[in-house]
């Protein structure tokens, strides 16, 4: 295995910004740096001043920055360029810094599209998508691009919920109560480690009617929604799977290298053990 250089003046910094910083991204990226012998280091941060934080990314030469909830839309105005992957859904989860020029990308979309394809989701499948933020936009775009047309956006914020639904030709409802569909997708923080970790994103009645349940929350790996779906014998897609794919695509953008599959698997195992 190549020897990773000791941290020094030439070391390149990558980072993440999230309201609730986790350890997965830091452990995943840093493990790949070790496996490939790259002179990089990765650190998670939070902030209450997004413009100042992005100014720091630019001024300090931070090579890459992952963007998580709730900053994925607000960050766009602070960038120099937005790649097509992010411009189409007006949501950024990745920033690449090229000599002070910041470009926004969206690797969430790539991950979700791959997972829908792997799961063999039929375009005729009706769905409920809970959420109207940046991650929900990525999911909605991936569903549309796979050909799904029969679905509803579930969002308490009527303005945002209706706007997302209309943008992709879906319906809208304020809550999932009384509703059901073959595919359920949670793209909110409900069930995430922290304040909402015990909250079930969809009612048990909706889970019972579903065939596939997809929770984009990555931490914990087994959310209340996924636990309930597994107990009900439903096919499941986890946020942990999203996290691996989107983080790998970020790694490639930051370093210009695509690790071998066995290295990605090792980094994922290492990250989950943290």
Buried (B, 14 or more C-beta within 10 A) or exposed (E): EEEBEEEEEEBBBBBBBBBBBBEBBBBBBBBBBBBBEBEBBBBBEEBEEBEEBBEBBBEEEBBBBBBBBBBBBBBBEBBEEBBEBBBBBBBBBBBBBEEEEBBBBBBBBBBBBBBBEEBEBEEEBBBBBBBBBBBBBBBBBBBBBBEBBBBBBBBEEEEBBBBBBEBBEBBBBEEBEEBBBBBBBBBBBBBBBEEBBEBBBBBEEBBEBBBBBBBBBBBBBBBBBBBBBEEBEBBBBBBBBBBBBBBBBBBEBBBEEEBEEEBBEBBBEBBBEE
